[in-house]
Amino acid sequence: MAAGFYGQDIINLGGMNINVTFGQATVLDPQLMVDAAFDGILGLAFQSLSVGNTLPPFLAAYRQNIIDEAIFTVFLRRAGYTGSLDGGVYTFGGFDDVNCDSKINYVSLSSATYFQFRLEKFYFGTTLLGTSTVEVISDTGTSFLGAPSKIVESVAQAIGAKQDQSGYVVPCNYGQLPNMTFVIGGHEYIITSDNYIVRMGARRCELAMVSLQSMGLPISWILGDPFIREYCNVHDMQNRRIGFAKSRQY
């Protein structure tokens, strides 16, 4: 829960000065920001999703001719359990050809609210777990992969993960585990255990999956940071599509 008022100001984003209207919270649920290392949220989705139909900052930059194209690329670094390294790079106005491979596969968005599209199949190893086409979104604000509960349970059982109050725990010396394969737009995207197993502390590792059933969302999957670390996301808002390019983890 949050409440407040709108304000207008100039923000500087990557050297760009953008005139924006934004929400300023006077009442904020402490659970939204508990132990957070940030002071706010910068929304990058479509205007139709914004409260009060305000124009999101990135689209405002495009409307004000500050950038030539309504495209931004997200690269997330596989940094491990540390807060001392840069987490990645946002490239506003085009493609990140430094951190992302040049081959991009695009898929049309099924809804221009979130970056929503269709997932055709999901495999864990050679086992087909997702057999029908479902709606999914890509979301940098989700640290794990959100999935149907039956799929989360099947993956956890396959790798011997043990559930506790916080999640599914695996030994940090987990060794070689099967890959995840997502089929999107006829292309296969492979996620390795280096990305779907995450270190949560010096001695704790977890399966980076959470059930979406309890969240009441009209989608079946959220492809969060484990997917984005493996594949740069190219958000083409002009053409209402999203592209994926293999990330370069230097």
BELBELNOR-V557389 format. One record per run of one state. SS is the DSSP state (H for helix, E for strand, L for the rest). FROM is the first residue (numbers start at 1). LEN is the number of residues. If there is no record, write none. Layout:
ss->{SS | SS}
from->{FROM | FROM}
len->{LEN | LEN}
This chain:
ss->{L | E | L | E | L | H | L | H | L | H | L | H | L | E | L | E | L | E | L | E | L | E | L | E | L | E | L | E | L | E | L | E | L | H | L | E | L | E | L | E | L | E | L | H | E | L | E | L | E | L | H | L | E | L | H | E | L | E | L}
from->{1 | 2 | 14 | 16 | 29 | 30 | 34 | 47 | 50 | 51 | 54 | 57 | 64 | 71 | 77 | 88 | 93 | 100 | 101 | 105 | 109 | 111 | 113 | 115 | 120 | 121 | 125 | 127 | 131 | 134 | 139 | 145 | 148 | 149 | 160 | 162 | 164 | 168 | 171 | 180 | 185 | 187 | 192 | 193 | 197 | 200 | 205 | 208 | 209 | 212 | 213 | 216 | 221 | 224 | 225 | 231 | 237 | 241 | 248}
len->{1 | 12 | 2 | 13 | 1 | 4 | 13 | 3 | 1 | 3 | 3 | 7 | 7 | 6 | 11 | 5 | 7 | 1 | 4 | 4 | 2 | 2 | 2 | 5 | 1 | 4 | 2 | 4 | 3 | 5 | 6 | 3 | 1 | 11 | 2 | 2 | 4 | 3 | 9 | 5 | 2 | 5 | 1 | 4 | 3 | 5 | 3 | 1 | 3 | 1 | 3 | 5 | 3 | 1 | 6 | 6 | 4 | 7 | 3}
